[in-house]
Amino acid sequence: MSSIKEYFKSVGEGVKSLVAGMGVTGREFVTPKITEQYPENRKTLQIADRFRAELTLKYDAEGRHKCIACGICQMNCPNGTIRLETKMVELPDGKKKRKLDKYLYDLGSCTFCMLCVTTCPQDALEFSNDFEQAVFERDKLVKQLNYRPEPEGEPAAPAKPAMDPEKLAAIKAEALKKAAAIKAQRAAEAAAKEAGETAAPAGGPENSDK
């Protein structure tokens, strides 16, 4: 008797699940369909701004990027997608500075985790939504992000104002005066020391045995 009850119970559950499934299918029959006719609608295709397709450097109106080649994005990348090559350049003031030479990005191994963008201290990176990145060779997925020619030279350091000639002459005279005073003091100390050494034999050391 119990087996018959279990049988009909299982049949009822099966019918219930079948009706639920048919209800989902029926709703899909009347739901409006949205089909993208790609690539025919390429000109009017709207891609979400949050879609991550390719890592890029941010450039300003003068063609400069903010990357300082600190390497934080390279260290935080979980699978070695980013590789930086740097060089040392000399600034107009004579100091040396490390500068970005090549920013290499392997799109084929990128997981689009966005760790490079969120950890960049200079806010120099962003993801574009250009999804058309298909190529026939995998080597072409390795891209150099700093592909734009940068303006030649570094901004020159502001020139220091020239010192007033009268003030400079006064400083030199004061320095010479101090130097002459120090020289005279040392000469006096040397003369006093020499006079003391000359007067010493007139005392009792020679007559100490008598």
C-alpha positions in Angstrom: 0.0 0.0 0.0 2.8 2.4 0.9 4.5 1.7 -2.4 1.4 2.7 -4.3 1.3 6.0 -2.4 4.9 6.7 -3.1 4.3 5.9 -6.8 1.4 8.4 -7.1 3.4 11.0 -5.1 6.3 10.8 -7.5 3.9 11.1 -10.4 2.4 14.2 -8.9 5.8 15.8 -8.4 6.8 15.0 -11.9 3.6 16.6 -13.3 4.1 19.6 -11.1 7.7 20.1 -12.4 6.5 19.6 -16.0 3.9 22.3 -15.6 6.4 24.7 -14.1 8.8 24.1 -17.0 6.1 24.5 -19.6 5.1 27.8 -17.9 8.7 29.1 -18.4 8.7 28.0 -22.0 5.3 29.6 -22.6 6.5 32.9 -21.3 9.5 32.8 -23.6 7.2 32.4 -26.5 5.5 35.7 -25.9 8.6 37.6 -24.7 9.9 40.2 -27.2 13.2 39.0 -28.8 16.3 41.1 -29.0 18.8 39.9 -31.6 21.9 41.9 -32.4 22.5 41.9 -36.2 26.3 42.1 -35.8 28.3 43.2 -37.7 25.6 44.8 -39.8 24.7 47.1 -36.9 28.3 48.0 -36.0 27.7 51.7 -36.4 24.7 51.8 -34.1 25.8 49.1 -31.6 25.8 50.4 -28.1 28.4 48.8 -25.7 28.1 49.4 -21.9 30.6 51.8 -20.5 31.5 49.3 -17.8 32.4 46.6 -20.3 36.1 45.6 -20.0 37.6 44.9 -23.3 41.2 46.2 -23.4 43.6 47.9 -21.0 44.7 51.4 -22.2 46.8 54.3 -20.9 45.1 57.6 -20.2 46.4 60.5 -22.4 45.8 64.2 -21.9 45.3 66.8 -24.6 49.1 67.3 -25.0 49.7 63.6 -25.7 51.2 62.8 -22.3 50.3 59.9 -20.0 50.5 59.8 -16.2 52.4 56.5 -15.9 55.6 57.0 -13.8 56.8 53.4 -14.3 56.4 52.5 -10.6 55.6 48.9 -11.4 52.7 48.5 -9.0 50.4 47.3 -11.8 53.0 44.7 -12.9 53.4 43.4 -9.3 49.6 43.2 -8.7 48.8 41.4 -12.0 47.9 37.8 -11.0 49.2 36.1 -14.2 51.9 38.4 -15.6 49.9 40.1 -18.2 51.8 43.4 -17.8 55.5 44.0 -18.3 57.2 47.3 -18.0 60.5 48.4 -19.5 62.1 51.5 -18.1 65.0 53.8 -18.8 66.9 56.6 -17.0 66.8 60.1 -18.4 68.6 63.2 -17.3 66.5 66.3 -16.4 67.5 69.9 -17.2 68.5 70.4 -13.6 71.0 67.6 -13.8 69.0 65.0 -11.8 68.2 61.6 -13.2 64.7 60.1 -13.3 63.3 56.7 -14.2 60.9 56.9 -17.2 58.7 54.5 -19.0 60.2 53.0 -22.1 57.7 50.3 -23.1 54.4 49.3 -21.5 53.7 45.8 -22.8 50.2 44.3 -22.2 49.2 40.7 -23.2 45.5 40.8 -24.0 45.4 37.1 -24.5 46.2 36.3 -20.9 44.3 39.1 -19.3 41.5 38.1 -16.9 40.1 41.6 -16.7 40.2 41.6 -12.9 41.0 45.4 -12.9 43.6 45.1 -10.2 46.0 47.2 -12.3 43.4 50.0 -12.6 42.3 50.1 -9.0 45.8 50.0 -7.5 47.5 52.5 -9.9 48.5 55.5 -7.7 48.6 57.9 -10.7 45.2 56.9 -12.1 46.9 56.3 -15.4 45.0 53.2 -16.6 41.5 52.4 -17.7 39.7 49.7 -19.6 38.1 50.5 -23.0 34.9 48.8 -24.3 36.4 48.1 -27.8 35.6 44.4 -28.0 36.8 43.9 -31.6 40.2 42.4 -30.7 40.2 39.2 -32.8 43.5 38.4 -34.6 44.9 35.4 -36.5 48.2 35.2 -34.5 48.5 35.2 -30.8 51.7 37.3 -30.8 49.6 40.3 -32.0 47.6 40.2 -28.8 50.8 41.6 -27.0 50.4 45.3 -27.3 52.5 48.3 -26.4 50.2 50.8 -24.6 52.5 53.8 -24.8 52.3 53.9 -28.6 51.7 57.6 -29.0 54.8 59.8 -29.5 55.5 61.9 -26.4 56.5 65.5 -26.6 60.2 65.9 -26.7 62.0 67.1 -23.6 61.0 67.5 -20.0 59.6 70.7 -18.6 62.5 72.9 -17.6 63.0 73.7 -13.9 62.3 77.4 -13.1 65.5 79.5 -13.1 66.7 80.8 -9.8 66.8 84.6 -9.5 70.2 86.2 -9.6 71.6 87.6 -6.3 72.0 91.4 -5.9 75.7 92.4 -6.7 75.9 94.7 -3.7 74.5 91.9 -1.4 77.0 89.4 -2.9 79.9 91.8 -2.3 78.9 92.4 1.3 78.7 88.6 1.8 82.2 88.2 0.3 83.6 91.0 2.5 82.1 89.5 5.6 83.6 86.1 4.7 87.0 87.6 4.1 86.8 89.5 7.4 86.0 86.3 9.3 88.8 84.4 7.6 91.3 87.1 8.5 90.2 87.1 12.1 90.6 83.3 12.3 94.0 83.5 10.7 95.2 86.2 13.1 93.9 84.2 16.1 95.7 81.0 15.0 99.0 83.1 14.4 98.7 84.5 17.9 98.1 81.1 19.4 101.1 79.7 17.6 103.4 82.6 18.7 102.3 82.2 22.4 103.0 78.4 22.2 106.4 79.0 20.7 107.3 81.6 23.4 106.3 79.2 26.1 108.5 76.4 24.7 111.5 78.8 24.5 111.2 79.9 28.2 110.9 76.4 29.6 114.7 75.5 29.7 115.4 78.5 31.9 113.7 76.7 34.8 114.8 74.0 37.1 115.0 70.9 34.8 118.7 71.4 34.2 119.5 71.9 37.9 117.3 69.2 39.2 120.4 66.8 39.8 122.1 69.4 42.1 
